[in-house]
Amino acid sequence: MLDSKNVAKRFPRSKNFLVLQAKLGATIKHFRPRLGFTQEELAWRSDMRRTYIADIERGGRNITLRSIAQLALALRVFVEALLSQAEAAADAGKPGKIAARAGVMGEVLLVEDDPSDVELTLRAFWRAKFANPMRVARDGDEALAYLFCTGDYSGRVGAPLPQLILLDLMLPKVSGLDVLRRIKADPQLKAIPVVVLSGSHEDENIVECARLGAENYIIKPVLFENFCKVTSRLHLQWALLKSSESDASLSE
């Protein structure tokens, strides 16, 4: 997790800190509608009051490290990515820089029901300093609702689509194969590259996935190096955070 001393050193409480605070609020306000979240839903997901969220987005609230971590988790982005985007906007002095940069860093949708595999995948991407937003869907139903903007995600209509989907095959409710079929049968979604996640090279479903239009597959656990190998020809847009003395690291 981020160390509070490092954060204090990197973002000292000064006039610059107040600028950063305002830009952090603008960054959160940018990410929230991309996920189809109202202020009320973000407040519920982050265990905060709606008025607190509104104050943060206006830049009128001193935000604690704990609150930043809760918001990052609710927004499905890494804390470091959230802070780095806000810092970049503060340095530039232009709120528009946030939207431009975030727009370039397309979202990766991870469809995975196993909490251990989710944690291992996010940890691998975090250690590689992968800065793009990552969204997690815990079963096939949730993945389809998110992509087709239905049910709990009806507010996402018009929101940007993920630039890549990492799709586990063994999903509850709706199988990974059925999710893939729905994606590739839809005119708006079929262009999104899908990389399937499998537990073995011997999985017979891998051949069927290739027939349905999956771009490639990765054997779990997902390592960032393997991710780069199988997506090297997809022309994806992503960003890796630069190393610094204040880089965060996940606790072992």
C-alpha positions as CSV (number, residue, x, y, z in Angstrom):
1,M,0.0,0.0,0.0
2,L,1.1,3.6,-0.3
3,D,3.1,4.8,2.6
4,S,1.7,8.0,4.3
5,K,5.2,9.4,4.8
6,N,6.0,9.0,1.1
7,V,2.7,10.7,0.1
8,A,3.4,13.6,2.5
9,K,6.9,14.0,1.0
10,R,5.6,13.8,-2.5
11,F,2.6,16.1,-2.0
12,P,3.5,18.6,0.8
13,R,0.7,20.7,2.2
14,S,1.3,24.0,0.4
15,K,-0.3,26.0,-2.3
16,N,0.7,23.3,-4.7
17,F,-1.0,20.7,-2.5
18,L,-4.3,22.7,-2.7
19,V,-4.0,22.7,-6.5
20,L,-3.4,19.0,-6.4
21,Q,-6.4,18.5,-4.2
22,A,-8.6,20.3,-6.7
23,K,-7.2,18.3,-9.6
24,L,-7.7,15.0,-7.6
25,G,-11.3,15.9,-7.2
26,A,-11.6,16.6,-11.0
27,T,-9.9,13.2,-11.7
28,I,-12.4,11.4,-9.5
29,K,-15.2,13.2,-11.2
30,H,-13.9,12.1,-14.5
31,F,-13.5,8.4,-13.6
32,R,-16.9,8.1,-12.0
33,P,-19.2,8.6,-15.0
34,R,-17.0,6.3,-17.1
35,L,-18.1,3.5,-14.8
36,G,-21.7,4.6,-14.8
37,F,-21.6,5.6,-11.1
38,T,-23.7,8.3,-9.6
39,Q,-22.3,10.1,-6.6
40,E,-24.6,8.0,-4.4
41,E,-23.3,4.7,-5.9
42,L,-19.7,5.8,-5.5
43,A,-20.4,6.8,-1.9
44,W,-21.9,3.4,-1.2
45,R,-19.0,1.5,-2.9
46,S,-16.4,3.5,-1.0
47,D,-18.3,3.6,2.3
48,M,-18.5,7.4,2.4
49,R,-21.3,9.9,2.5
50,R,-22.5,11.4,-0.8
51,T,-21.9,14.9,0.5
52,Y,-18.3,14.0,1.2
53,I,-17.9,12.7,-2.4
54,A,-19.5,15.9,-3.7
55,D,-17.1,18.0,-1.6
56,I,-14.1,16.0,-2.9
57,E,-15.1,16.4,-6.5
58,R,-15.5,20.2,-6.0
59,G,-12.0,20.3,-4.5
60,G,-13.3,21.7,-1.3
61,R,-12.5,18.8,1.1
62,N,-9.2,17.8,2.6
63,I,-8.9,14.2,1.5
64,T,-7.1,11.6,3.6
65,L,-4.8,8.8,2.4
66,R,-7.4,6.3,3.6
67,S,-10.1,8.1,1.6
68,I,-8.0,8.0,-1.5
69,A,-7.4,4.3,-1.2
70,Q,-11.2,3.7,-0.7
71,L,-12.0,5.8,-3.7
72,A,-9.4,4.1,-5.9
73,L,-10.8,0.7,-5.0
74,A,-14.3,1.8,-5.7
75,L,-13.3,3.3,-9.1
76,R,-11.3,0.1,-10.0
77,V,-8.0,2.1,-10.5
78,F,-4.7,1.9,-8.7
79,V,-4.0,4.5,-6.0
80,E,-0.8,5.5,-7.7
81,A,-2.6,5.9,-11.1
82,L,-5.2,8.2,-9.5
83,L,-2.5,10.3,-7.8
84,S,-0.3,10.5,-10.9
85,Q,-3.1,11.7,-13.1
86,A,-4.0,14.4,-10.6
87,E,-0.4,15.4,-10.2
88,A,0.0,15.6,-14.0
89,A,-3.0,17.9,-14.2
90,A,-1.8,20.0,-11.3
91,D,1.6,20.5,-13.0
92,A,-0.1,21.4,-16.3
93,G,-2.6,23.7,-14.6
94,K,-5.2,22.6,-17.1
95,P,-8.2,20.4,-16.0
96,G,-8.6,19.3,-19.6
97,K,-5.3,17.4,-19.4
98,I,-7.0,14.8,-17.2
99,A,-9.6,13.8,-19.7
100,A,-7.0,13.7,-22.5
101,R,-4.6,11.5,-20.6
102,A,-7.3,9.2,-19.2
103,G,-8.9,8.9,-22.7
104,V,-5.6,7.6,-24.1
105,M,-5.2,5.0,-21.3
106,G,-8.0,2.6,-22.3
107,E,-9.6,0.4,-19.8
108,V,-8.9,-3.3,-19.4
109,L,-11.9,-5.4,-18.3
110,L,-10.9,-8.5,-16.3
111,V,-13.7,-11.1,-16.1
112,E,-12.7,-13.5,-13.3
113,D,-14.7,-15.1,-10.5
114,D,-11.8,-16.5,-8.4
115,P,-10.7,-13.9,-5.8
116,S,-7.2,-15.3,-5.6
117,D,-6.7,-15.1,-9.4
118,V,-8.1,-11.5,-9.4
119,E,-5.6,-10.6,-6.7
120,L,-2.7,-12.2,-8.4
121,T,-3.5,-10.6,-11.8
122,L,-4.0,-7.1,-10.3
123,R,-0.8,-7.6,-8.2
124,A,1.2,-8.5,-11.4
125,F,-0.1,-5.5,-13.2
126,W,0.6,-3.3,-10.2
127,R,4.2,-4.5,-9.9
128,A,4.7,-3.7,-13.6
129,K,3.4,-0.2,-12.8
130,F,0.5,-0.6,-15.3
131,A,-1.4,2.7,-15.1
132,N,-4.5,2.0,-17.2
133,P,-7.9,1.7,-15.4
134,M,-8.8,-2.0,-14.7
135,R,-12.3,-3.1,-14.2
136,V,-13.2,-6.4,-12.6
137,A,-16.4,-8.3,-13.4
138,R,-16.9,-11.3,-11.0
139,D,-19.1,-13.5,-13.3
140,G,-20.5,-13.8,-16.8
141,D,-23.7,-12.0,-16.0
142,E,-21.9,-8.9,-14.6
143,A,-19.5,-8.8,-17.6
144,L,-22.4,-8.8,-20.0
145,A,-24.4,-6.2,-18.0
146,Y,-21.3,-4.0,-18.0
147,L,-20.6,-4.3,-21.7
148,F,-24.2,-4.0,-22.8
149,C,-25.0,-1.3,-20.3
150,T,-28.0,-3.1,-18.7
151,G,-29.2,-3.6,-15.1
152,D,-26.9,-2.0,-12.6
153,Y,-24.8,-0.6,-15.4
154,S,-27.6,1.0,-17.4
155,G,-26.0,4.4,-16.6
156,R,-23.0,3.5,-18.7
157,V,-24.8,4.1,-22.0
158,G,-22.5,6.1,-24.2
159,A,-19.4,5.5,-22.0
160,P,-16.2,4.3,-23.6
161,L,-15.8,0.6,-24.2
162,P,-12.9,-1.4,-22.8
163,Q,-9.9,-1.6,-25.1
164,L,-9.3,-5.1,-24.1
165,I,-11.1,-8.0,-22.2
166,L,-9.3,-10.6,-20.2
167,L,-11.9,-13.4,-20.0
168,D,-11.8,-16.4,-17.7
169,L,-13.5,-19.5,-19.3
170,M,-14.7,-21.1,-16.1
171,L,-17.3,-18.5,-14.9
172,P,-20.5,-18.9,-12.9
173,K,-24.0,-18.0,-14.2
174,V,-22.8,-17.4,-17.8
175,S,-19.8,-19.3,-19.0
176,G,-16.8,-17.6,-20.6
177,L,-17.6,-19.2,-23.9
178,D,-21.1,-17.8,-23.9
179,V,-19.8,-14.4,-22.9
180,L,-17.4,-14.5,-25.9
181,R,-20.2,-15.6,-28.2
182,R,-22.3,-12.6,-27.1
183,I,-19.4,-10.2,-27.5
184,K,-18.4,-11.4,-31.0
185,A,-22.0,-11.4,-32.2
186,D,-22.6,-7.8,-31.3
187,P,-21.6,-5.2,-34.0
188,Q,-20.4,-2.7,-31.4
189,L,-18.4,-5.1,-29.2
190,K,-17.0,-7.6,-31.6
191,A,-13.9,-5.3,-32.4
192,I,-12.8,-5.4,-28.8
193,P,-9.8,-7.9,-28.5
194,V,-10.6,-10.7,-26.1
195,V,-7.8,-12.7,-24.5
196,V,-9.1,-15.8,-22.7
197,L,-7.6,-17.1,-19.4
198,S,-7.2,-20.8,-19.0
199,G,-5.8,-23.1,-16.4
200,S,-4.1,-25.4,-18.9
201,H,-2.8,-25.5,-22.5
202,E,-4.8,-28.7,-22.9
203,D,-8.1,-26.9,-22.4
204,E,-10.3,-28.0,-25.4
205,N,-12.2,-24.8,-25.1
206,I,-9.2,-22.8,-26.3
207,V,-9.7,-24.1,-29.9
208,E,-13.4,-23.1,-29.7
209,C,-12.5,-19.6,-28.4
210,A,-10.1,-19.1,-31.4
211,R,-12.9,-20.1,-33.7
212,L,-15.3,-17.6,-32.1
213,G,-12.7,-14.8,-32.5
214,A,-10.6,-14.6,-29.4
215,E,-7.3,-13.0,-30.1
216,N,-5.1,-15.3,-27.9
217,Y,-5.0,-17.0,-24.5
218,I,-2.9,-16.8,-21.3
219,I,-2.4,-19.6,-18.9
220,K,-3.1,-18.5,-15.3
221,P,-1.8,-17.0,-13.2
222,V,-1.5,-14.0,-15.4
223,L,2.0,-12.5,-15.5
224,F,2.4,-9.1,-17.0
225,E,5.3,-10.4,-19.2
226,N,2.9,-13.0,-20.8
227,F,0.2,-10.4,-21.2
228,C,2.7,-8.2,-23.2
229,K,3.7,-11.2,-25.4
230,V,0.1,-12.2,-26.4
231,T,-1.0,-8.6,-27.0
232,S,2.1,-7.3,-28.8
233,R,0.3,-7.1,-32.1
234,L,-3.0,-5.6,-30.9
235,H,-1.8,-2.0,-30.9
236,L,-3.2,-1.3,-27.5
237,Q,-2.6,1.9,-25.7
238,W,-1.3,1.7,-22.2
239,A,1.0,3.6,-19.8
240,L,3.6,2.4,-17.3
241,L,4.3,4.6,-14.4
242,K,7.9,5.8,-14.0
243,S,9.9,4.6,-11.0
244,S,10.5,7.1,-8.2
245,E,11.5,7.1,-4.6
246,S,7.8,7.4,-3.6
247,D,6.6,4.5,-5.7
248,A,4.0,2.4,-3.9
249,S,4.5,-1.4,-3.4
250,L,1.9,-4.0,-2.3
251,S,2.5,-5.6,1.0
252,E,3.6,-9.2,0.8
